[in-house]
Amino acid sequence: MNTATILTKIKLLAVSFSFPPLVYPRSIQVARLLKHLPVSTVLVCADERRARKDSTLEPDAEARLEACLRLPFRFPAVQAAAEKLARTLSLPILWKNPDRYISWNRAALNAIKRYCEATGYRPDLLVTFGQPMSVHLIGLALKERYRLPWVAHFSDPWADNPINKTDPLTKAVNRRLEKKVLGFVDRAVFTCQQTVDLVQTRYPKSWGGKFRVLPHAFDPGLYPSPPGMKDPEITIRHVGNFYRSRSPKPLFHALARLHQANRECLADVVFELIGVLPRSGAASLINGKFPEGLVRIKASVPYRDSLGLMASAEGLLVIDAPAEKSVFLPSKLIDYIGAGRPILGLTPPGASAEVIRSLGGWVADPSDIEAVTSAVRSFLLFLRQRSLEKNSVWGDPDVRRRYTADCVAEQFVTILQDVLHS
């Protein structure tokens, strides 16, 4: 009997706040992973009434599940008012213990209890998916209730997430919660080794056997066929939102320098930024610095449309926030890999930079404008030279294969088997 046949008999209980059609990066990745697993899965997820939804997000994922319990979630009016007050007065803890979705936990635990009592369901394995990290507190309660082997998929860091700037008291409380979760889980999963290294430093060496790396995945079947020959215009796209310290400023500064030094290198080139930009600064950075039309800012599009835009671009652009070292592997970068287009990463040393280089791409630290300018110039030169073969798949094929949904699902199966047999 092969592995797939054995695993189809395994009953997996999965808990994830995010799941299609909710428009969260975790929705896509959780759905993609679960639908490629050869197990019988019951999923508990949220139905967030006022959240943005996209029907093109893995529309067949639910059909692959044994059951899907969608539980309504809505922020109470009192919570919205309290959050606003907490932000204004910089109050610690309030709605940050560990996050604003904690009130959903009781509904999830009650629904699981009712489902098990009504159907006689007894899972063999439990998997919880963050973000939000409050989902892992559901895992703690279920671990105690059913004594199940438990895999917690964190994706990103929790207490030490460099993007979340919290006060010392809030950080201390979340560190305590993180430590409690990590003390009880059988396996803790993160998307890159850099995140594991960051988290693992504060815990006993004996816990090292719990940590696993599982990257995000792309589904090759979701991308449209390469377009036919187009006009000579070179289109480079960034697909995704900008927020906090993640800004297109490094690109704009580099383009201004190139325009001043060598305008010919920007001829017939268009940079399209598709998604949400901060209200302040974008227009003023563009106006007068380089030719009109060199940069186009467009609104967000449905997920499947975004894959088509990636696949039809001559080049793709990653822009990350400046940092000494990046501990993130964004799911959008993995989508880029699936599109098979050349990639330029304005990203600090770390996970994304290593992946892009392994593919054969271009990387520059966003805090080093000289390096960014040089990388953009080199990238444009390559795209011009590649014009006759621009519809061919780009990127080291062995590296691309590692991030396919089937390959990543196989790695997760190994983690599940390891837990069951330990």
C-alpha positions as CSV (number, residue, x, y, z in Angstrom):
1,M,0.0,0.0,0.0
2,N,1.5,3.3,-1.1
3,T,1.8,6.5,1.0
4,A,-1.1,8.3,-0.7
5,T,-3.4,5.3,0.0
6,I,-2.4,5.2,3.7
7,L,-2.9,8.9,4.2
8,T,-6.4,9.0,2.6
9,K,-7.5,7.1,5.8
10,I,-6.0,9.8,8.0
11,K,-8.5,12.3,9.5
12,L,-7.1,15.8,9.6
13,L,-8.7,18.6,11.6
14,A,-7.5,22.0,10.2
15,V,-8.2,25.4,11.8
16,S,-7.5,28.5,9.8
17,F,-9.3,31.9,10.1
18,S,-8.3,32.7,6.6
19,F,-9.7,30.7,3.7
20,P,-11.2,31.6,0.3
21,P,-13.0,33.7,-0.7
22,L,-11.6,36.0,2.0
23,V,-8.8,38.1,0.5
24,Y,-5.8,37.3,2.7
25,P,-2.5,35.9,1.5
26,R,-3.0,33.0,4.0
27,S,-6.3,32.2,2.4
28,I,-4.6,31.2,-0.9
29,Q,-1.8,29.3,0.7
30,V,-3.9,27.3,3.2
31,A,-6.4,26.4,0.5
32,R,-3.6,25.4,-2.0
33,L,-1.8,23.2,0.6
34,L,-5.0,21.5,1.9
35,K,-6.4,20.7,-1.6
36,H,-3.1,18.9,-2.6
37,L,-3.0,16.7,0.5
38,P,-4.0,13.1,0.2
39,V,-5.9,13.2,3.5
40,S,-9.5,13.5,4.7
41,T,-9.7,17.1,6.0
42,V,-12.3,18.8,8.1
43,L,-11.6,22.6,8.0
44,V,-12.9,25.3,10.4
45,C,-12.6,28.8,9.0
46,A,-14.1,32.2,9.2
47,D,-16.9,33.9,7.3
48,E,-15.9,37.5,7.8
49,R,-19.0,39.4,6.6
50,R,-17.5,42.8,5.8
51,A,-14.1,41.6,4.6
52,R,-13.1,41.8,0.9
53,K,-13.8,38.6,-1.0
54,D,-12.5,37.2,-4.3
55,S,-14.3,34.3,-5.9
56,T,-11.2,33.5,-8.0
57,L,-9.1,32.4,-5.0
58,E,-8.7,28.6,-5.3
59,P,-12.4,28.2,-6.1
60,D,-12.3,24.4,-6.0
61,A,-10.5,24.1,-2.7
62,E,-13.6,23.6,-0.6
63,A,-14.8,20.7,-2.8
64,R,-11.6,18.7,-1.9
65,L,-12.5,18.9,1.8
66,E,-14.5,16.3,3.8
67,A,-16.3,19.2,5.5
68,C,-15.9,22.9,5.9
69,L,-17.3,24.7,8.9
70,R,-17.6,28.4,8.1
71,L,-18.1,30.5,11.3
72,P,-19.4,34.1,11.1
73,F,-17.1,36.8,12.4
74,R,-17.7,40.5,12.8
75,F,-15.9,43.1,14.8
76,P,-18.3,44.3,17.5
77,A,-18.8,48.1,17.5
78,V,-17.3,48.3,21.0
79,Q,-14.1,46.6,19.7
80,A,-13.7,49.1,16.9
81,A,-14.1,52.0,19.3
82,A,-11.7,50.4,21.8
83,E,-9.1,49.8,19.1
84,K,-9.3,53.4,18.0
85,L,-8.8,54.6,21.6
86,A,-5.9,52.2,22.1
87,R,-4.1,53.5,19.0
88,T,-4.7,57.1,20.0
89,L,-3.5,56.7,23.5
90,S,-0.8,54.0,22.7
91,L,-2.4,51.6,25.2
92,P,-0.7,48.2,25.5
93,I,-2.4,44.8,25.3
94,L,-5.9,46.0,24.3
95,W,-6.9,43.9,21.3
96,K,-3.3,42.8,20.8
97,N,-3.3,39.7,23.0
98,P,-2.4,38.2,20.6
99,D,-4.5,40.0,18.0
100,R,-7.9,41.5,17.2
101,Y,-9.4,38.2,16.0
102,I,-9.2,36.5,19.4
103,S,-13.0,36.7,19.9
104,W,-13.5,34.2,17.1
105,N,-11.8,31.4,19.1
106,R,-14.8,30.6,21.3
107,A,-17.1,30.2,18.3
108,A,-14.5,27.9,16.7
109,L,-14.1,25.7,19.8
110,N,-17.8,25.4,20.3
111,A,-18.4,24.5,16.6
112,I,-15.8,21.8,16.7
113,K,-17.3,20.3,19.9
114,R,-20.8,20.3,18.4
115,Y,-19.5,18.7,15.1
116,C,-17.7,16.0,16.9
117,E,-20.6,15.2,19.2
118,A,-23.1,15.2,16.3
119,T,-21.1,13.1,13.8
120,G,-18.8,11.0,16.1
121,Y,-15.8,12.6,14.3
122,R,-12.5,11.8,15.9
123,P,-9.5,13.4,14.1
124,D,-6.1,11.7,14.0
125,L,-4.2,15.0,13.5
126,L,-4.6,18.7,14.2
127,V,-3.2,21.5,12.1
128,T,-3.6,25.2,13.0
129,F,-2.6,28.0,10.5
130,G,-1.6,31.5,11.4
131,Q,-2.0,34.4,10.7
132,P,-3.8,35.5,12.9
133,M,-1.8,33.9,15.6
134,S,-4.8,33.7,17.9
135,V,-5.7,30.5,15.9
136,H,-2.9,28.7,17.7
137,L,-4.6,29.3,21.0
138,I,-7.5,27.2,19.6
139,G,-4.9,24.5,19.0
140,L,-3.8,24.7,22.6
141,A,-7.4,24.0,23.8
142,L,-7.9,21.2,21.2
143,K,-4.6,19.6,22.2
144,E,-5.8,19.5,25.8
145,R,-9.3,18.3,24.9
146,Y,-8.5,15.5,22.4
147,R,-4.8,14.8,23.1
148,L,-4.1,15.1,19.4
149,P,-0.7,15.3,17.6
150,W,-0.5,19.0,16.7
151,V,1.2,20.8,13.9
152,A,1.2,24.6,14.1
153,H,1.9,26.5,10.8
154,F,3.1,30.0,11.8
155,S,4.3,31.1,8.4
156,D,5.8,34.3,9.9
157,P,7.3,35.1,13.2
158,W,4.9,35.8,16.1
159,A,6.3,37.8,19.0
160,D,9.4,38.9,17.2
161,N,7.8,39.9,13.9
162,P,9.9,43.0,12.9
163,I,6.9,44.5,11.0
164,N,4.8,44.7,14.1
165,K,6.0,47.5,16.3
166,T,4.5,46.8,19.7
167,D,5.1,48.2,23.2
168,P,7.2,46.2,25.7
169,L,4.2,44.9,27.7
170,T,2.4,43.7,24.6
171,K,5.6,42.0,23.3
172,A,6.1,40.3,26.7
173,V,2.6,38.9,26.7
174,N,2.8,37.6,23.2
175,R,6.2,36.0,23.9
176,R,4.6,34.2,26.8
177,L,1.8,33.0,24.5
178,E,4.2,32.0,21.8
179,K,6.3,30.0,24.3
180,K,3.3,28.2,25.6
181,V,2.2,27.2,22.1
182,L,5.7,26.1,21.1
183,G,6.0,24.1,24.3
184,F,2.9,22.0,23.4
185,V,3.1,21.6,19.6
186,D,4.6,18.5,18.1
187,R,5.9,20.5,15.0
188,A,6.2,24.2,14.3
189,V,6.3,25.1,10.7
190,F,7.7,28.3,9.1
191,T,8.2,29.3,5.5
192,C,12.0,29.9,5.5
193,Q,15.1,29.0,7.5
194,Q,15.6,32.6,8.4
195,T,12.4,32.7,10.4
196,V,13.2,29.5,12.1
197,D,16.6,30.9,13.1
198,L,15.0,34.0,14.5
199,V,12.4,32.2,16.6
200,Q,14.6,29.3,17.8
201,T,17.2,31.5,19.5
202,R,15.0,32.1,22.5
203,Y,14.0,28.5,23.2
204,P,15.7,25.4,24.6
205,K,17.9,23.5,22.2
206,S,15.8,20.4,22.9
207,W,12.9,22.1,21.1
208,G,15.0,22.3,17.9
209,G,13.5,19.0,16.7
210,K,10.0,20.6,16.5
211,F,10.9,23.2,13.9
212,R,10.3,22.6,10.2
213,V,10.6,24.7,7.0
214,L,7.8,24.5,4.4
215,P,7.7,27.2,1.7
216,H,4.7,28.7,0.0
217,A,3.7,27.1,-3.2
218,F,2.4,28.0,-6.7
219,D,-0.1,26.0,-8.8
220,P,1.2,25.7,-12.5
221,G,-2.3,25.1,-13.7
222,L,-3.6,28.5,-12.7
223,Y,-1.5,30.6,-15.1
224,P,-2.7,31.4,-18.6
225,S,-0.8,30.4,-21.7
226,P,2.0,32.8,-22.7
227,P,0.7,35.6,-24.9
228,G,1.7,35.9,-28.5
229,M,4.3,38.4,-29.7
230,K,3.6,41.9,-28.5
231,D,4.7,45.4,-29.3
232,P,8.3,46.3,-28.4
233,E,7.3,48.0,-25.1
234,I,9.0,46.3,-22.1
235,T,6.5,46.0,-19.2
236,I,7.8,45.3,-15.7
237,R,5.2,44.7,-13.1
238,H,5.0,44.8,-9.3
239,V,1.8,43.1,-8.1
240,G,0.9,43.7,-4.5
241,N,0.3,46.4,-1.9
242,F,2.7,48.8,-0.3
243,Y,2.4,49.6,3.4
244,R,4.3,50.9,6.4
245,S,8.0,51.0,5.5
246,R,7.5,48.9,2.3
247,S,7.6,51.7,-0.3
248,P,8.4,52.2,-4.0
249,K,10.7,55.0,-3.2
250,P,13.9,53.0,-3.9
251,L,12.6,52.3,-7.5
252,F,11.6,55.9,-8.1
253,H,15.0,57.2,-6.9
254,A,16.8,54.8,-9.2
255,L,14.6,55.7,-12.2
256,A,15.3,59.4,-11.6
257,R,19.0,58.7,-11.6
258,L,18.8,56.6,-14.8
259,H,16.7,59.2,-16.5
260,Q,19.3,61.9,-15.7
261,A,22.3,59.8,-16.6
262,N,21.1,57.7,-19.6
263,R,17.6,58.3,-20.9
264,E,18.0,55.8,-23.7
265,C,18.0,52.9,-21.2
266,L,14.4,53.8,-20.2
267,A,13.1,54.1,-23.8
268,D,9.9,52.0,-24.4
269,V,10.0,50.8,-20.8
270,V,6.9,50.8,-18.4
271,F,6.9,50.0,-14.7
272,E,3.4,49.1,-13.6
273,L,2.6,49.1,-9.9
274,I,-0.6,47.2,-9.3
275,G,-2.1,47.5,-5.9
276,V,-2.5,49.9,-3.0
277,L,0.1,52.6,-2.4
278,P,0.3,54.9,0.7
279,R,-1.7,58.1,0.2
280,S,1.4,60.2,0.9
281,G,4.2,60.7,-1.4
282,A,3.6,58.5,-4.4
283,A,2.5,61.2,-6.8
284,S,5.0,63.8,-5.6
285,L,7.9,61.3,-6.1
286,I,6.9,60.6,-9.7
287,N,6.0,64.1,-11.0
288,G,8.9,65.7,-12.8
289,K,11.5,63.1,-11.8
290,F,11.2,61.0,-15.0
291,P,9.1,60.9,-18.2
292,E,5.4,60.7,-18.0
293,G,4.2,57.1,-18.5
294,L,7.4,55.5,-17.3
295,V,5.5,54.5,-14.1
296,R,1.8,53.5,-14.1
297,I,-0.1,53.0,-10.9
298,K,-3.1,50.7,-11.2
299,A,-5.7,49.4,-8.7
300,S,-5.7,45.9,-7.3
301,V,-7.2,43.2,-9.4
302,P,-8.8,39.8,-8.6
303,Y,-6.2,37.0,-7.9
304,R,-6.5,35.1,-11.1
305,D,-6.2,38.3,-13.1
306,S,-3.0,39.1,-11.2
307,L,-1.5,35.8,-12.3
308,G,-2.3,36.7,-15.9
309,L,-0.6,40.1,-15.5
310,M,2.5,38.3,-14.0
311,A,2.6,35.9,-16.9
312,S,2.3,38.5,-19.6
313,A,5.0,40.9,-18.2
314,E,8.5,41.0,-19.5
315,G,9.8,41.2,-16.0
316,L,8.6,41.2,-12.4
317,L,9.6,43.3,-9.5
318,V,9.8,42.6,-5.8
319,I,10.1,45.5,-3.4
320,D,10.6,44.9,0.3
321,A,11.1,47.1,3.3
322,P,14.7,48.0,4.2
323,A,16.1,45.8,7.0
324,E,19.4,44.4,8.2
325,K,18.1,40.9,7.4
326,S,14.8,39.8,6.0
327,V,13.1,36.8,7.7
328,F,10.1,36.7,5.3
329,L,9.4,34.7,2.2
330,P,6.4,36.4,0.7
331,S,3.8,34.3,-1.1
332,K,3.7,36.9,-3.9
333,L,7.3,36.0,-4.8
334,I,6.3,32.3,-5.1
335,D,3.5,33.4,-7.4
336,Y,6.1,35.2,-9.5
337,I,8.2,32.0,-9.7
338,G,5.1,30.3,-11.1
339,A,4.7,32.9,-13.8
340,G,8.2,32.1,-15.2
341,R,9.2,35.7,-15.8
342,P,12.6,37.3,-14.9
343,I,12.6,38.7,-11.4
344,L,14.3,41.8,-10.0
345,G,14.3,42.0,-6.2
346,L,14.8,45.2,-4.3
347,T,15.1,43.3,-1.0
348,P,17.5,43.1,1.9
349,P,19.7,40.1,2.6
350,G,17.6,37.2,3.6
351,A,15.1,34.7,2.4
352,S,13.7,36.5,-0.7
353,A,17.2,37.5,-1.9
354,E,18.5,33.9,-1.6
355,V,15.5,32.5,-3.6
356,I,15.8,35.2,-6.4
357,R,19.5,34.6,-6.7
358,S,19.0,30.8,-6.9
359,L,16.6,31.3,-9.8
360,G,19.2,33.4,-11.6
361,G,17.6,36.8,-10.9
362,W,18.8,40.2,-9.9
363,V,18.9,41.5,-6.3
364,A,19.8,44.9,-4.6
365,D,19.3,46.1,-1.1
366,P,16.6,48.8,-1.1
367,S,18.6,50.9,1.3
368,D,21.5,51.1,-1.2
369,I,20.4,53.4,-4.1
370,E,23.6,52.9,-6.0
371,A,23.1,49.2,-6.0
372,V,19.4,49.5,-6.9
373,T,20.2,51.8,-9.8
374,S,22.8,49.4,-11.1
375,A,20.5,46.4,-10.7
376,V,17.6,48.1,-12.6
377,R,20.0,49.0,-15.4
378,S,21.3,45.5,-15.6
379,F,17.8,44.0,-15.5
380,L,16.6,46.3,-18.3
381,L,19.6,45.3,-20.5
382,F,18.8,41.6,-20.0
383,L,15.2,42.1,-20.9
384,R,16.1,43.9,-24.1
385,Q,18.5,41.1,-25.1
386,R,15.8,38.6,-24.3
387,S,13.2,40.1,-26.5
388,L,13.2,37.3,-29.1
389,E,12.6,34.6,-26.4
390,K,10.5,36.6,-23.9
391,N,7.7,34.1,-23.9
392,S,9.9,31.2,-22.8
393,V,9.9,30.1,-19.1
394,W,12.6,31.8,-17.1
395,G,14.3,30.6,-13.9
396,D,16.3,27.6,-12.9
397,P,13.9,24.6,-13.4
398,D,15.1,22.7,-10.4
399,V,14.5,25.7,-8.1
400,R,11.1,26.4,-9.7
401,R,10.1,22.7,-9.1
402,R,10.7,23.1,-5.4
403,Y,7.8,25.6,-5.1
404,T,5.1,23.7,-7.0
405,A,2.0,22.8,-5.0
406,D,2.6,19.1,-5.5
407,C,6.2,19.3,-4.3
408,V,5.3,21.4,-1.2
409,A,2.4,19.1,-0.4
410,E,4.7,16.1,-0.5
411,Q,7.0,17.9,2.0
412,F,4.0,18.6,4.3
413,V,3.0,14.9,4.1
414,T,6.4,14.0,5.4
415,I,5.9,16.3,8.3
416,L,2.5,14.8,9.1
417,Q,3.9,11.3,8.8
418,D,6.7,12.2,11.1
419,V,4.3,13.4,13.8
420,L,2.0,10.4,13.5
421,H,5.0,8.0,13.9
422,S,6.9,9.8,16.6
